[in-house]
Every structure is written in C-alpha cells, then in structure tokens.
C-alpha cells in the first residue's frame, strides 16, 4: 500500500508493485484480498483520485489547471476524471480548484 501511495503518479501496474515488495504478483493479490476488499489496482484507482482532489483543493487558482492535475495523476480522459471526481466529492474538479483551501 505504501508503494502504491508513494508512486501513484507513475504508470505502475501489478508487476511493479510485486517487484517493489519482492514477491510474486499473485502474492500481492492474495495479500490485498486478505487485508482489504480491493485488488492492488483497485486500491490504486482509489488513491489517484484522492491525491488529485487533495492537489486541486490545495492549489491556488491560476497556478495550475484541472487538466494538469488530472494528467499528473494518470487520468487521460478529462470527462471520466470529472465524472469520477463529482461522484466521490460532490462537485466538479474546477469547483474544487476554485474553492479556497
């Protein structure tokens, strides 16, 4: 989980996670299923939107853009990012960016 948190900005997959913790991909999957209700990549899909939201919330308007933040956290389709953000946080990413921290 720490590896995923620390590397969520990178294009990582199950093999990268397994290599980082010196086990097989199947061992990573087993450990996640045993300790969480998520797969390793499912966890990554939760971590990335959280980091993007945090960055948007803490950014000063005019110093960054929603597109830059979304891209940095691995979202290549802006519409999907906006929909996912709205579903979790109840507002658009641009509204989050404009709201003072």
Residue, then its C-alpha position, 0 to 999 in steps of 0.5 A: x500500500x505504501x508503494x502504491x501511495x508513494x508512486x501513484x503518479x507513475x504508470x505502475x501496474x501489478x508487476x511493479x508493485x510485486x517487484x517493489x515488495x519482492x514477491x510474486x504478483x499473485x502474492x500481492x493479490x492474495x495479500x490485498x484480498x486478505x487485508x482489504x476488499x480491493x485488488x492492488x489496482x483497485x486500491x490504486x484507482x482509489x488513491x489517484x483520485x484522492x491525491x488529485x482532489x487533495x492537489x486541486x483543493x490545495x492549489x491556488x487558482x491560476x497556478x495550475x489547471x484541472x487538466x494538469x492535475x488530472x494528467x499528473x495523476x494518470x487520468x487521460x480522459x478529462x470527462x471520466x476524471x470529472x465524472x469520477x471526481x463529482x461522484x466521490x466529492x460532490x462537485x466538479x474538479x474546477x469547483x474544487x480548484x476554485x474553492x479556497x483551501 
